[in-house]
Amino acid sequence: AVVSTQSTGRPWIFGQFDDTVLLSALFLLDSGDWIADQYKGDIVEVSRAFTAMANSSDDDNGILCGNWSGDYSGGAAPTSWTGSVDVIEQYWKNRPRQVKFGQCWTELY
């Protein structure tokens, strides 16, 4: 594995107990075809459903559209986000269109 010596961390505000995020998560869980009712008590299935919701495909109305091209016209650069609350609020403002753009970085140490 290649390990960057130039990387710097950024704090991320998850906001999981913020009213907007919690109510949005519960609403999304109950809407659409994300998860069948009989699996809503299974934390593994609920986690998978939330993962699917976060990642938007062309036809599923997920929350966040990934973009690794460097061209962020029509949206915000992924580095402009500092927390989940802002992303969720943007989603609700424009739904069912996904929020543009986001990325996930994972580093090995």
N, C-alpha and C positions, 0 to 999 in steps of 0.2 A: 504494500500500500504506500502511496505517496502521501507524505504528511507535510502540510504547509507550515513554514516557520513564520509566515507573514500574517497569519489569521488573527483576527481580533473578534472577541465576542460582543454581542449586543444584547442588552436586556430586552426581554419580551414580556409584555403585560398580558397574561392569559385572560384575565377578567372572567373566569369561569363562574364566579358568584355575582357578577354584575347582572342587574335585572334584564338588561337587553340580551345578553348572551344566554342566560338561563332560560328565559321565556322563548327565545328564538330556537334554542336547541330542542326544547320540549315540543314546540310547534312543528319544527321540521321532522322530528321523530314520528309525530302523529300524521303527517301529511305525506302524500305520495306513496311510492312503493319501496321506501328505504328498508323497512323491516316489517315482517309479519307480526301480528299481535302476540302470537304464542311465544315469540323469541324476545320480547321486550323485558323479560326478567333475567335474561342471560347476558351477563356483562361482556362476554366475548362477542356476541352477535351485535349488541348495542355499540360496542367500540368499532366494529367493522362498518356498521351503518353510518356512524359519525365520520369515519375516515372517508367513506364514499361520498358523503354529503360535502365534505370540505373540498374535494377534488372535482371540479366541474368538467364533464365531458360535453360534447356538442348537444346531446339530447337529454341530459338528465337534470338540468337546472341546479347543479351543484353551486356551491358558494364562491369558490375561488378558481380563476383560470390561471394556469401556469404559463410562464413565458421565460425562455432562456435565450432569446434571440438578441437582447440588447436594445431592441426597438420597442419602446413602451408607449408609442403614440396610441391614443384612444383609451388610455388608462393611466395608472400610476406605476412608477418603478417599484419593484418588489421591496427595495431597500427603504422606501418611504414609510412603510407600515411599521408601527412600534408595538402593536398589540391586537388582540382578537376583537376587542370591543369596536374599534374603528372599522375593521373589516366587516363585522356583522352589521353594524349600522349602515354602512355603504350598501351592503347586500339588500337590506330591507328597504332602503330608499329607492333602489332600482330593480327590485325583483320583478320578474323571475330571471333577469339578466345577471350573469355572474360578475363578480368583482374582478377587474383587470388591474393589476397582475400580481401573482405571488410566486414564490419559490420556497423550496426547503433545502437547507444546507445541512449536511452531516459531515462531521470531521472525525477522523480516527486519530487517536493519540497513542 
